[in-house]
């Protein structure tokens, strides 16, 4: 009997979709779980604010390396093996970190965890495109991406809540157990690849494809925008717990963790942006998203808590609008090697996460929340002006 790709009428379609949604939920929960805990690490281990932020930025550095290495390997050795190994490598550090009394060891384990986390995003979208019917793949992809945002949001909320009630170690153990359950479910449910074909291309040709895109000025500006957007957005959220635990707010970690529910607007922002872009144009909507992001960030300067919360929600709506359309514009700018171009955007995006979580440290240390917010709000606007100037120069 001839094999065929799965449609929404097939049980295997839903097994794939549910498996990847669960895996995505856990991977992104694991990635961002430490963000509300950074003030706790400062007190627990006696480190500086910038050193504490390495618990996130080193994870992202591991992820960036993993995206490149595991992306190449998944093209040669299959998709499902890297999806499963990603979950295994994500779960184990959560059991080990709580029993270590060294912040340096915590950072090493988070770096290794970040590398393991990359196995899922490196293989999952290719796996979906290979195994699922072209008319049904958009549904599976949308559910997968929604799980990214949901996992990132819930990982932050869960660790903040459990740490406030019990301890940060307990929050890691709970994540480990959740991950182990999801791992067992994925091992049981995820179907084997039917249509995977090992790449015969050499690593040197893969690298040449990457370098080809890095010579494209338009793509470089798009990659740069990805870095800047995430730099500003991550910078705000990384140092928010430090700001809110101090007067005049003096909030508990549990209450601070609830702020991350604002990420739920990402689920709304991305599809809304796509719909609006189809009506009035991608560039106009993307620019509007950047303006909304900056306005939302500036609103967090308010000393009134409810207005600050609204500012965080507005910033999330603007960020996910701008980010989703920036990612979509990558494919529009290339005619071949689209996969490597998308990978490079993903790498630039996570470089922004890493820089935003640690490089904003000096702004926080020297100028406090006001200085950090001004940098985060102004930088995207400055970059857009730079892009427009470059475009005018190229057409002159």
C-alpha positions in Angstrom: 0.0 0.0 0.0 1.4 3.4 -1.0 2.2 5.8 1.7 0.5 9.2 1.8 0.8 12.3 3.9 -1.6 12.7 6.8 -4.6 15.0 6.7 -6.8 16.2 9.6 -9.0 13.1 9.0 -6.2 10.8 10.0 -5.5 9.7 13.6 -1.7 10.1 12.9 -2.2 13.8 12.1 -3.6 14.4 15.6 -0.9 12.2 17.2 1.8 14.3 15.5 0.1 17.6 16.3 -0.5 16.8 20.0 3.0 15.4 20.4 4.7 18.5 19.0 2.4 20.8 20.9 3.2 19.1 24.2 6.9 19.0 23.4 6.9 22.7 22.3 5.0 23.6 25.5 7.7 22.0 27.7 10.7 23.1 25.7 9.7 26.8 25.8 8.6 26.5 29.4 12.0 25.2 30.2 13.8 27.9 28.3 12.2 30.8 30.1 11.5 29.3 33.5 14.4 31.1 35.2 13.3 34.6 34.1 11.2 35.4 37.2 13.8 33.7 39.5 16.8 35.9 38.7 16.3 38.0 41.9 16.1 34.8 43.9 19.5 33.6 42.4 21.1 37.0 43.4 20.1 36.4 47.0 20.6 32.6 47.1 24.1 32.5 45.4 25.4 36.0 46.2 25.9 37.0 42.6 25.3 40.3 40.8 22.2 41.1 38.8 24.2 40.7 35.5 25.6 37.4 36.6 22.2 36.1 37.6 20.9 37.0 34.1 23.4 34.5 32.6 21.0 31.7 33.7 18.9 32.8 30.8 21.4 34.2 28.3 23.7 31.1 28.5 20.7 28.9 27.8 20.0 30.9 24.7 23.6 30.7 23.6 23.4 26.9 23.9 20.2 27.0 21.9 21.8 29.1 19.1 24.6 26.6 18.8 22.2 23.7 18.9 20.0 25.2 16.2 22.9 25.3 13.8 24.4 21.9 14.7 21.2 19.9 15.3 19.6 21.4 12.2 22.3 20.1 10.0 22.3 16.7 11.8 18.5 16.3 11.5 18.7 16.7 7.8 21.0 13.7 7.7 19.8 11.4 10.5 16.1 12.0 10.8 13.6 14.2 12.6 11.9 12.2 15.4 15.2 11.1 17.1 16.2 14.8 17.7 12.7 15.7 18.9 12.9 12.9 21.5 16.5 13.6 22.5 15.6 17.3 22.9 13.0 16.4 25.6 15.5 14.0 27.3 18.2 16.6 27.4 15.7 19.2 28.7 14.4 17.1 31.6 17.7 15.8 33.1 19.1 19.3 34.1 15.9 20.0 36.1 16.7 17.0 38.3 20.4 18.0 38.6 20.3 21.7 39.2 18.5 21.7 42.5 21.1 19.4 44.1 24.1 21.5 43.1 25.2 24.3 45.4 27.3 26.1 42.8 25.9 28.9 40.6 28.7 28.1 38.1 27.4 24.5 37.8 23.9 25.8 37.4 25.1 28.0 34.5 26.9 25.0 32.8 23.8 22.8 33.1 21.6 25.6 31.7 24.0 26.0 28.8 23.8 22.3 28.0 20.1 22.3 28.5 19.8 25.1 25.9 21.8 23.0 23.4 19.4 20.1 24.0 16.3 22.4 23.7 17.3 23.3 20.1 16.5 19.7 18.9 12.8 20.4 18.8 12.7 23.7 16.8 15.6 22.4 14.6 13.5 19.4 13.5 9.8 19.9 14.1 8.8 22.3 11.3 10.7 20.1 8.7 9.0 17.0 10.2 5.5 18.7 9.8 6.1 19.7 6.2 7.3 16.2 5.3 4.6 14.1 7.0 1.4 16.3 6.8 -0.7 17.1 3.8 -0.1 20.6 2.4 -3.7 21.7 3.1 -3.5 20.5 6.7 0.0 21.5 7.7 -1.0 25.1 8.5 -3.3 23.9 11.2 -0.6 21.8 12.8 2.0 24.6 12.5 -0.4 27.1 14.1 -1.0 24.8 17.1 2.7 24.2 17.4 3.6 27.9 17.4 0.7 28.7 19.8 2.2 26.1 22.2 5.5 28.0 22.0 3.9 31.2 23.4 1.8 29.2 25.9 4.8 27.2 27.2 7.0 30.3 27.6 4.2 32.1 29.5 3.3 29.1 31.8 6.9 28.3 32.5 7.5 31.7 34.0 4.2 31.8 35.9 4.7 28.3 37.3 8.2 28.8 38.6 7.3 32.2 40.1 4.3 30.8 41.9 6.0 27.6 43.2 9.1 29.5 44.3 7.0 31.9 46.3 5.0 29.1 48.0 7.8 26.5 48.4 11.3 27.0 46.8 13.0 27.5 43.5 14.3 23.9 43.8 10.7 22.6 44.1 9.7 24.5 40.9 12.5 22.8 39.0 11.5 19.3 40.3 7.9 20.0 39.2 9.1 21.0 35.8 11.2 17.8 35.6 8.2 15.6 36.4 6.0 17.4 33.9 8.7 17.0 31.3 9.1 13.3 32.1 5.3 12.8 31.6 5.4 14.7 28.3 8.5 12.7 27.2 6.7 9.4 27.8 3.6 10.7 25.9 5.7 11.8 22.9 7.7 8.5 22.8 4.4 6.7 22.7 2.4 8.9 20.3 4.9 10.4 17.8 4.8 8.4 14.5 7.9 7.4 12.7 8.9 9.5 9.6 7.5 8.2 6.4 9.0 10.6 3.9 12.3 11.7 5.5 15.1 11.7 2.9 18.6 12.1 4.2 20.5 15.1 2.8 23.4 14.3 0.5 24.7 17.8 0.7 28.0 18.4 2.5 28.4 20.6 5.5 30.5 23.0 3.5 27.6 23.5 1.1 25.3 24.2 4.0 27.7 26.8 5.3 27.9 28.4 1.8 24.1 28.7 1.9 24.3 30.5 5.2 27.1 32.8 4.0 25.1 33.6 0.8 22.3 35.1 2.9 24.8 37.1 5.0 25.8 38.9 1.8 22.3 40.1 1.2 21.9 43.7 2.6 18.1 43.5 2.8 18.2 40.2 4.8 20.9 41.6 7.1 18.5 44.5 8.0 15.7 42.0 8.7 18.0 39.9 10.8 19.1 43.1 12.6 15.5 44.0 13.3 15.0 40.6 14.8 17.9 41.2 17.2 16.7 44.7 18.1 13.1 43.7 18.7 14.0 40.9 21.0 16.8 42.8 22.7 14.3 45.5 23.8 11.5 43.1 24.7 13.6 40.6 26.6 15.5 43.4 28.4 12.2 44.7 29.9 11.0 41.3 31.0 14.3 40.2 32.4 14.7 43.1 34.8 11.0 43.6 35.6 11.1 41.2 38.6 14.0 43.3 40.1 12.0 46.5 39.6 8.6 45.2 41.0 10.1 43.7 44.1 11.4 47.1 45.2 9.3 50.1 46.5 6.9 51.5 45.6 5.5 48.2 44.5 7.2 45.7 46.8 5.4 42.8 45.1 5.9 39.1 46.0 7.4 36.7 43.5 4.0 35.0 43.0 2.4 38.4 42.1 5.2 39.3 39.8 4.9 36.0 38.0 1.3 36.8 37.1 2.6 39.7 35.0 3.8 37.1 32.4 0.1 36.4 31.6 0.5 39.4 29.3 2.3 37.1 26.9 -1.1 35.6 26.1 -1.6 38.6 23.8 1.1 37.0 21.6 -1.5 34.3 20.7 -3.8 37.1 19.5 -1.1 39.4 18.1 0.4 37.0 15.5 -2.7 36.0 13.6 -4.1 39.5 13.9 -1.0 40.9 12.3 -1.1 38.4 9.5 -4.7 39.3 8.7 -4.0 43.0 8.8 -0.9 42.6 6.7 -3.0 40.9 4.0 -5.3 43.9 4.0 -3.0 47.0 4.2 0.5 45.7 3.7 3.2 44.0 5.7 5.5 47.0 6.2 2.8 49.3 7.5 1.5 46.8 10.0 5.1 45.9 11.1 5.9 49.6 11.6 2.6 50.0 13.6 3.7 47.0 15.8 7.1 48.6 16.5 5.4 51.9 17.5 2.9 50.0 19.7 5.9 48.1 21.3 7.8 51.3 22.1 4.6 53.0 23.5 3.9 50.0 25.7 7.4 50.0 27.0 7.3 53.7 27.8 4.0 53.1 29.7 5.9 51.0 32.2 7.5 54.1 33.5 4.3 54.8 35.4 4.4 54.4 39.2 0.8 53.2 39.0 0.6 49.4 38.9 -2.5 49.0 36.8 -1.1 51.4 34.1 2.2 49.5 34.2 0.3 46.2 33.6 -1.5 47.8 30.6 1.9 48.9 29.3 3.2 45.4 29.5 0.1 44.1 27.6 0.5 46.8 24.9 4.2 46.0 24.6 3.4 42.2 24.1 0.8 43.0 21.4 3.2 45.2 19.6 6.2 42.9 19.9 4.4 39.7 18.6 2.9 41.8 15.8 6.3 43.1 14.7 8.1 39.8 15.3 5.7 37.6 13.3 5.7 39.9 10.3 9.5 40.3 10.4 9.8 36.5 10.4 7.3 36.2 7.5 9.3 38.8 5.5 12.4 36.5 5.4 10.8 34.1 2.9 9.6 37.0 0.7 13.2 38.2 0.3 14.9 34.9 -0.9 14.3 32.7 -3.9 16.3 29.6 -2.7 17.8 28.2 0.5 14.7 29.5 2.3 15.3 27.0 5.1 18.7 28.4 6.0 17.4 32.0 5.7 14.7 31.2 8.2 17.2 29.5 10.5 19.4 32.6 10.4 16.5 34.7 11.4 15.8 32.3 14.3 19.5 32.6 15.3 19.3 36.4 15.2 16.1 36.4 17.2 17.7 34.4 20.0 20.9 36.5 19.9 18.5 39.3 20.8 17.2 37.3 23.7 20.7 36.6 25.0 21.9 40.2 24.6 18.7 41.6 26.1 18.9 39.4 29.2 22.6 40.3 30.0 23.8 43.3 28.0 21.0 45.4 29.5 22.6 44.8 32.9 24.8 48.0 32.8 21.8 50.2 32.0 19.9 48.7 34.9 22.8 49.0 37.3 23.7 52.6 36.4 20.3 54.2 35.5 17.7 51.9 37.0 14.3 51.1 35.4 14.0 54.6 33.8 17.3 54.2 31.9 16.6 50.6 30.9 13.1 51.5 29.6 14.4 54.5 27.6 17.0 52.4 25.9 14.5 49.6 25.1 11.9 52.0 23.8 14.2 54.2 21.7 16.4 51.5 20.1 13.7 50.0 17.7 12.8 53.5 16.5 16.5 54.3 15.9 16.9 51.1 14.0 13.9 51.8 11.8 15.2 55.2 10.9 18.6 53.6 10.1 16.8 51.1 7.8 14.9 53.9 6.0 18.1 55.8 5.5 19.8 52.7 4.0 16.9 52.1 1.7 17.0 55.7 0.4 20.8 55.5 -0.1 20.4 52.2 -2.1 17.8 53.9 -4.4 19.7 57.1 -4.8 
